[in-house]
Structures are given as C-alpha cells and as structure tokens.
C-alpha cells in the first residue's frame, strides 16, 4: 500500500484531531522520506493506477466485487447482428452462486473429467455461508467438492457450508 496523506501537504500530518481545510489526497508510491524499504533511487519504468469509489456498503463482499470489477478485464465477444428479437439480455451466465459474499476466483476446464469445469470459490465477508450453485434460470446445480489437483473429496451435492474466509474447489459438469 503506498503512503498517502489527506488534507494539506506536510502540514503537521500527525496533528489530532485532523481538520481538512483543503480536501486533497496526496500519494507517495515510493519514497525514502520516512523509514521504508525503498531505496533513494529506482531504476526502470514504474506504473501505478488508482481506483476510488464511494458506497454505503462497507462489507468485504462489496469491496471484493469492486476490486474484481476493476482488475479483471472485461471479456468481450463479437455477436451477430441483431435480428427480429432485440429483447434478449446483453449478458448471460452459465451459473452463479446463491450467496452474495461468495466470490468465484477462477474457472478452468477440468483435467480429470471431460466436459466439466473446476471452479475456485472463496467466502469474502468473514461469516458462514451456505454455498449453492444456480443455473441461469435459478435452479440448483449438482457439483462435487475437489482439491486443488481436481481430485474428489466427497460425493456430488447441491450445497455445502463454507466457514468464514474459506476457499473451496468444486467440479461442475456442464
């Protein structure tokens, strides 16, 4: 995390309580002013980007969704020209989780079973979750819990309990 300062530049930054007469945000992506692990000189080209937002929802799930939305590229596909039915949805998902604080971190073809996908899911809000996978119509899907090597850990099921911040791999047949 880069160092940052809100308010005025180097105007008694340790004063409490803080009063921000000039609401500026200053950032030092590298610096050697304070005791840090950066050298006084840096070689090569360095690039940074910042993304700021505001929201009434301060949960980890909302922060994860915002972060993933900004760091994961938008996948696009060339679609044929619109026909007579222009009312179809612009986006579509094969499946979704039945819980708002479970995030899919990866999805790849299964090496162990043809026609299946290996899905990595993580609970992001620090609370228990009942994990269900739903198809596009909202119907529950059967899946199998596997390890990171795509080896089965149990039988096929429609839901599992996730502990706070737990990570799980599941195999979903298409």
Phi and psi in degrees as a GROMACS rama.xvg file:
@    title "Ramachandran Plot"
@    xaxis  label "Phi"
@    yaxis  label "Psi"
@TYPE xy
-65.6477  155.709  UNK-2
-73.1418  143.709  UNK-3
-142.846  159.056  UNK-4
-138.288  129.779  UNK-5
-101.899  141.501  UNK-6
105.313  -134.049  UNK-7
-93.9438  147.853  UNK-8
-69.9348  115.698  UNK-9
51.8141  40.3086  UNK-10
-107.518  80.2608  UNK-11
53.7687  65.5319  UNK-12
-66.1524  -13.1378  UNK-13
-100.351  4.62222  UNK-14
-64.549  135.075  UNK-15
-126.742  138.631  UNK-16
-74.6685  154.621  UNK-17
-78.8605  138.925  UNK-18
-124.683  123.819  UNK-19
-104.165  93.7848  UNK-20
-76.8996  -33.9816  UNK-21
-119.003  103.804  UNK-22
-76.7495  75.3256  UNK-23
-109.772  156.271  UNK-24
-121.508  115.446  UNK-25
-106.135  142.745  UNK-26
-132.488  138.748  UNK-27
-116.864  104.403  UNK-28
-72.8616  -32.9173  UNK-29
-140.136  145.086  UNK-30
-161.365  158.748  UNK-31
-124.348  22.604  UNK-32
-73.3374  -48.8577  UNK-33
-95.9149  171.768  UNK-34
-72.9477  105.255  UNK-35
-133.256  -177.191  UNK-36
-96.5728  17.3027  UNK-37
-98.1276  139.409  UNK-38
-74.4322  166.952  UNK-39
-70.0681  -21.2561  UNK-40
-129.499  148.755  UNK-41
-129.396  134.537  UNK-42
-96.6011  156.835  UNK-43
84.5061  -179.892  UNK-44
-92.2539  134.633  UNK-45
-123.801  133.59  UNK-46
-126.813  139.315  UNK-47
-135.935  155.826  UNK-48
-142.029  150.177  UNK-49
-122.732  144.293  UNK-50
-132.335  120.06  UNK-51
-114.88  149.07  UNK-52
-148.762  170.025  UNK-53
-134.792  144.369  UNK-54
-160.539  148.559  UNK-55
-76.3262  -19.7125  UNK-56
-89.6987  108.943  UNK-57
-102.084  20.5962  UNK-58
-76.7213  158.955  UNK-59
-62.9529  -34.2809  UNK-60
-62.6286  -44.1283  UNK-61
-66.8918  -39.8134  UNK-62
-65.5038  -41.656  UNK-63
-64.073  -44.131  UNK-64
-62.4724  -40.7359  UNK-65
-64.6376  -46.6464  UNK-66
-61.7419  -46.0267  UNK-67
-65.4801  -37.3155  UNK-68
-64.441  -26.5527  UNK-69
-95.7289  -22.7705  UNK-70
-101.92  -22.9564  UNK-71
-92.2537  127.153  UNK-72
-65.8913  151.424  UNK-73
-75.5033  120.778  UNK-74
-84.1539  128.325  UNK-75
-119.566  153.778  UNK-76
-140.241  138.283  UNK-77
-73.7264  126.914  UNK-78
-109.389  148.345  UNK-79
-65.4284  161.645  UNK-80
-58.5774  148.886  UNK-81
-63.4487  143.176  UNK-82
-107.087  -147.121  UNK-83
-68.2114  -29.7874  UNK-84
-99.9132  89.5287  UNK-85
-87.9515  2.20036  UNK-86
-88.3432  5.03218  UNK-87
-73.5251  153.989  UNK-88
-65.9272  148.349  UNK-89
-79.887  -21.6462  UNK-90
-132.569  158.259  UNK-91
-153.825  142.259  UNK-92
-119.464  141.308  UNK-93
-69.9503  -39.7001  UNK-94
-152.146  166.565  UNK-95
-148.164  163.124  UNK-96
-84.0811  153.121  UNK-97
-89.9  16.0225  UNK-98
-138.35  131.017  UNK-99
-73.9012  -14.7494  UNK-100
-110.425  28.882  UNK-101
-118.833  123.038  UNK-102
-110.097  132.992  UNK-103
-84.2737  117.717  UNK-104
-95.6654  -21.4724  UNK-105
-160.538  157.183  UNK-106
-149.65  121.205  UNK-107
-142.237  159.188  UNK-108
-61.4015  140.394  UNK-109
-71.3329  134.114  UNK-110
-82.9019  -21.2222  UNK-111
-90.571  -25.8305  UNK-112
-140.371  122.876  UNK-113
-65.7936  140.244  UNK-114
79.3922  11.1906  UNK-115
-118.913  160.735  UNK-116
-122.078  146.215  UNK-117
-98.9934  121.078  UNK-118
-117.141  130.197  UNK-119
-102.081  122.328  UNK-120
-122.356  145.393  UNK-121
-138.211  134.429  UNK-122
-80.0692  130.335  UNK-123
-112.012  -9.22686  UNK-124
-105.497  1.09503  UNK-125
74.8561  30.3731  UNK-126
-141.194  157.853  UNK-127
-59.3319  148.041  UNK-128
-138.923  142.25  UNK-129
-97.4994  105.662  UNK-130
-86.4201  121.064  UNK-131
-129.159  148.717  UNK-132
-110.709  132.821  UNK-133
-119.229  143.859  UNK-134
-78.6911  -178.004  UNK-135
-60.5751  -28.0544  UNK-136
-88.0931  -3.05582  UNK-137
92.4731  9.19496  UNK-138
-84.4669  140.978  UNK-139
-65.1039  143.296  UNK-140
-109.448  147.017  UNK-141
-85.5795  141.305  UNK-142
-145.606  168.629  UNK-143
-123.169  130.847  UNK-144
-76.5502  129.612  UNK-145
-132.007  170.912  UNK-146
-93.5667  -176.181  UNK-147
-63.8298  -21.8193  UNK-148
-90.6507  8.79343  UNK-149
68.6038  29.1076  UNK-150
-97.567  134.26  UNK-151
-61.8463  139.833  UNK-152
-115.046  -6.67157  UNK-153
-170.908  -170.337  UNK-154
-87.5463  172.539  UNK-155
-68.3958  141.415  UNK-156
-147.863  171.843  UNK-157
-107.901  -13.5397  UNK-158
-160.97  152.575  UNK-159
-139.544  159.772  UNK-160
-91.3079  130.934  UNK-161
-108.335  134.415  UNK-162
-79.9099  165.592  UNK-163
-54.9583  130.063  UNK-164
62.0212  17.2325  UNK-165
-73.5166  147.318  UNK-166
-114.867  135.887  UNK-167
-141.87  146.053  UNK-168
-107  135.046  UNK-169
-131.372  149.706  UNK-170
-106.901  126.603  UNK-171
-119.613  123.758  UNK-172
-84.884  137.49  UNK-173
